[in-house]
């Protein structure tokens, strides 16, 4: 109803019109399902594939579905609750993000449009982080995938990236540096995580802002997961992002920036050497390019003195700060 009309575009949905059309969800009508409390949480979990812990987290954080309780206080769900859980699961699997999915549900249920997700409780991402790092150490790819899926079922993509993946990767680096985790586990773990983030970029809504932004890594920089997260966040704010990958080639980038001028070029550096390469590249670009030259990366948080030497705008210590700054410069 709301979503396939084509003209509908509300900031709440971050331009998800296309995705919403893809998910073919407008016909979902929770009221058409019986609301008789019959099923315990295990039965709902088996019927929907949503783990019991996730159902409880949805209830606590988003107030949906809220089961009735039996005489002993155990949760009892109805057919309607099961349909809602299944619908939310499908939206999350399609990359919509749980808080946005809950808001979409409210619109379908009540025609009510809130501008912020209904969050009523907290979720312990620390415990997921421990499970993730343990799984990386054991080369247990299935558990890595399961933990990522679990995180995305409960909190936003942004929270998963900044509060689960980033600290888990930092932990992995620490364990590796202390010889407590093998090089192979570090490679396997970072690869699986990286491919998940790349997948989230792929399923992001099509851009709805005109500005094109190049995001990548300084010459010689192979750590590209941070830059990929920046690209993901920018995509989710509607920017037309071209992801350049690790270690850009300076001369080729200079030519592309001259011929296809983007609104911004944002590069990452993780070490002193690559920060030097980034500085050299931006010095060459400043003469011929008048868009935003932005930069960030671990090395600038560790050694803030390096920021001053680089021509361009330091975009802050993480991807959340970076997208806010970029929006500030380019306009909301
Ligand atoms: C995975 C990993 C690798 C992978 C990278 C795979 C990939 N595709 O990225 C591989 C195996 C290739 C690798 C290689 C190496 N690694 Co390594 N690696 C890591 C590890 C474990 C995780 C990196 C990561 O993804 N972090 C998570 C991201 C999300 O965090 P982030 O980069 O800080 O990004 C956030 C912010 O900084 C910011 N940001 C980042 N980029 C940008 C860009 C812009 C524009 C903006 C605005 C913001 C921004 O926003 C991001 C998101 O919030 C780190 C540990 C650590 N502490 O990071 C070690 C680590 C970075 N590696 C290290 C080392 C030593 C190496 C090697 C030299 C090892 C070797 N001997 O070969 C090589 C160097 C490669 C090179 N030339 O660059 C050291 C660096 C030490 C130092 N002080 O320089 C670390 C810290 C491990 C350690 N504890 O010692 N590594």
Boltz pocket constraint, residues with backbone or C-beta under 6 A from the ligand:
constraints:
  - pocket:
      binder: B
      contacts: [[A, 161], [A, 162], [A, 165], [A, 166], [A, 169], [A, 170], [A, 171], [A, 172], [A, 173], [A, 174], [A, 176], [A, 177], [A, 186], [A, 187], [A, 190], [A, 194], [A, 216], [A, 220], [A, 221], [A, 222], [A, 223], [A, 224], [A, 225], [A, 226], [A, 227], [A, 229], [A, 230], [A, 266], [A, 267], [A, 268], [A, 269], [A, 270], [A, 271], [A, 272], [A, 294], [A, 295], [A, 296], [A, 297], [A, 298], [A, 315], [A, 316], [A, 317], [A, 318], [A, 319], [A, 320], [A, 322]]
      max_distance: 6.0
